[in-house]
């Protein structure tokens, strides 16, 4: 080959070829073909074995320092919005400091992160852009997380409950140095002037933007407007105010705590996710000696709170398998994870288990009401009945996994069915067959088998009495496969 060209090998650290093979390739071009070779590599990322042997092949090593300031300027010149470009230029020193702290050393990543920030800033309302402190805080957090994600050091799940994850590890590591370090904690350690747990944007909106590329103006504004830069503490729910504990004045903290205590005493909150925020803060207030209660006493009080809601019919029935042993809700509500510290975590999750039991009781308590709804649908809307009692690809399958059918007298069920318009029959039989077609008769709905057997017996008796069209129609209600399924269960 001709040696009148310079051969350039870029991104050496990304190569999957063995070190000795790479050196052999370079050496062949150098020694045998008398070529001039330039190899570009991230010296800190290439293998130690290569660093030790590179002097045998390369005659000269040159350290290249990227001109980040000039590169930054060129990236900003490509921004179409002069307003957004002006904001980013004003934040230049802040962004470049973050870039250097990130130790990503990649202008490509910096370019993409500036593009991410541009998309974010383009969606801000004038009031957001006018608040210089909030704008700098927002941009700093966003750029740092963008750099971390684009460098492959964080993924979307690392941003879930990031503030509490960082705090919990910081506390845990003071007691146990062997505690595994979460990725978000490692990232937070790289930055001196940024709190990666900052709640100026909630976790969900950050995950949407940085990992899915979904930039929603309404969601972005809603999240920003909950920041204390753009709202008053008094205008937010007390639990959400307390989530911003580090930003609050002493009087604001006291007001929020008093509101939480009042809401607890008045049984004001009934939505499960919000209620568990209230419970978590009840434990926290105990630890802070704001309320004179032990953790055991707080646990008992929270259970009493739940009991009172059940008595007042304020616990919503489950719409799923009431015998499932898992927790009844995610500990994230309204984009905030419950503030649960290690000291009271066992108490908190016992309350969650207790609430699951109470939800079961509330569901069973509602069976008579549910059975009336289903009985009415048998005679008026067979398709809706099928939707309610079985798993379909659409609609509300509210009663598909709860053992409610025995609450309807088998004889009444059959009489309503036989008395309904013929157009409903196939829907009703389809709903029943789908309800039990995936092993439920030996699983979650096994208590319903005696009821089903009785219904089938009564249907067979109706068939014996019927004549002509009606007899034929009744004979087509159950498939042979379904009869076999019931007999084998």
Rosetta blueprint (number, residue, H / E / L):
1 X L
2 X L
3 X L
4 X L
5 X L
6 X E
7 X E
8 X E
9 X E
10 X L
11 X L
12 X H
13 X H
14 X H
15 X L
16 X L
17 X L
18 X L
19 X H
20 X H
21 X H
22 X H
23 X H
24 X H
25 X H
26 X H
27 X H
28 X H
29 X H
30 X H
31 X H
32 X H
33 X L
34 X L
35 X L
36 X E
37 X E
38 X E
39 X E
40 X L
41 X L
42 X L
43 X L
44 X L
45 X L
46 X L
47 X L
48 X H
49 X H
50 X H
51 X H
52 X H
53 X H
54 X H
55 X H
56 X H
57 X L
58 X L
59 X L
60 X L
61 X L
62 X L
63 X L
64 X L
65 X L
66 X L
67 X L
68 X H
69 X H
70 X H
71 X H
72 X H
73 X H
74 X H
75 X H
76 X H
77 X H
78 X L
79 X L
80 X L
81 X L
82 X H
83 X H
84 X H
85 X H
86 X H
87 X H
88 X H
89 X H
90 X H
91 X L
92 X H
93 X H
94 X H
95 X H
96 X H
97 X H
98 X H
99 X H
100 X H
101 X H
102 X H
103 X L
104 X L
105 X L
106 X L
107 X H
108 X H
109 X H
110 X H
111 X H
112 X H
113 X H
114 X H
115 X H
116 X H
117 X H
118 X H
119 X H
120 X H
121 X H
122 X H
123 X L
124 X L
125 X L
126 X H
127 X H
128 X H
129 X H
130 X H
131 X L
132 X H
133 X H
134 X H
135 X H
136 X H
137 X H
138 X H
139 X H
140 X H
141 X H
142 X H
143 X H
144 X H
145 X H
146 X H
147 X H
148 X H
149 X H
150 X H
151 X L
152 X L
153 X L
154 X L
155 X L
156 X H
157 X H
158 X H
159 X H
160 X L
161 X L
162 X H
163 X H
164 X H
165 X H
166 X H
167 X H
168 X H
169 X H
170 X H
171 X H
172 X H
173 X H
174 X L
175 X L
176 X L
177 X L
178 X L
179 X L
180 X L
181 X L
182 X L
183 X H
184 X H
185 X H
186 X H
187 X H
188 X H
189 X H
190 X L
191 X L
192 X L
193 X L
194 X L
195 X L
196 X L
197 X L
198 X L
199 X L
200 X L
201 X L
202 X L
203 X H
204 X H
205 X H
206 X H
207 X H
208 X H
209 X H
210 X H
211 X H
212 X H
213 X L
214 X L
215 X L
216 X L
217 X H
218 X H
219 X H
220 X H
221 X H
222 X H
223 X H
224 X H
225 X H
226 X L
227 X L
228 X L
229 X L
230 X L
231 X L
232 X L
233 X H
234 X H
235 X H
236 X L
237 X L
238 X H
239 X H
240 X H
241 X H
242 X H
243 X H
244 X L
245 X H
246 X H
247 X H
248 X L
249 X L
250 X H
251 X H
252 X H
253 X H
254 X H
255 X H
256 X H
257 X H
258 X H
259 X H
260 X H
261 X H
262 X H
263 X H
264 X H
265 X H
266 X L
267 X L
268 X L
269 X L
270 X L
271 X L
272 X H
273 X H
274 X H
275 X H
276 X H
277 X H
278 X H
279 X H
280 X H
281 X H
282 X H
283 X H
284 X H
285 X H
286 X H
287 X H
288 X L
289 X L
290 X L
291 X L
292 X L
293 X L
294 X L
295 X H
296 X H
297 X H
298 X H
299 X H
300 X H
301 X H
302 X H
303 X H
304 X H
305 X H
306 X H
307 X H
308 X H
309 X H
310 X H
311 X H
312 X L
313 X L
314 X L
315 X L
316 X L
317 X L
318 X L
319 X L
320 X L
321 X L
322 X L
323 X L
324 X L
325 X L
326 X L
327 X L
328 X L
329 X L
330 X L
331 X L
332 X E
333 X E
334 X L
335 X L
336 X E
337 X E
338 X L
339 X L
340 X L
341 X L
342 X H
343 X H
344 X H
345 X H
346 X H
347 X H
348 X H
349 X H
350 X H
351 X H
352 X H
353 X H
354 X H
355 X H
356 X H
357 X H
358 X H
359 X H
360 X H
361 X H
362 X H
363 X H
364 X H
365 X H
366 X L
367 X H
368 X H
369 X H
370 X H
371 X H
372 X H
373 X H
374 X H
375 X H
376 X H
377 X H
378 X H
379 X H
380 X H
381 X L
382 X H
383 X H
384 X H
385 X H
386 X H
387 X H
388 X H
389 X H
390 X L
391 X L
392 X L
393 X L
394 X L
395 X L
396 X L
397 X L
398 X L
399 X L
400 X L
401 X L
402 X L
403 X L
404 X L
405 X H
406 X H
407 X H
408 X L
409 X L
410 X H
411 X H
412 X H
413 X H
414 X H
415 X H
416 X H
417 X H
418 X H
419 X H
420 X L
421 X L
422 X H
423 X H
424 X H
425 X H
426 X H
427 X H
428 X H
429 X H
430 X H
431 X H
432 X H
433 X H
434 X H
435 X H
436 X H
437 X L
438 X L
439 X L
440 X H
441 X H
442 X H
443 X L
444 X L
445 X L
446 X H
447 X H
448 X H
449 X H
450 X H
451 X H
452 X H
453 X H
454 X H
455 X H
456 X H
457 X H
458 X H
459 X H
460 X H
461 X H
462 X H
463 X H
464 X H
465 X H
466 X L
467 X L
468 X H
469 X H
470 X H
471 X H
472 X H
473 X H
474 X H
475 X H
476 X L
477 X L
478 X L
479 X L
480 X H
481 X H
482 X H
483 X H
484 X H
485 X H
486 X H
487 X H
488 X H
489 X L
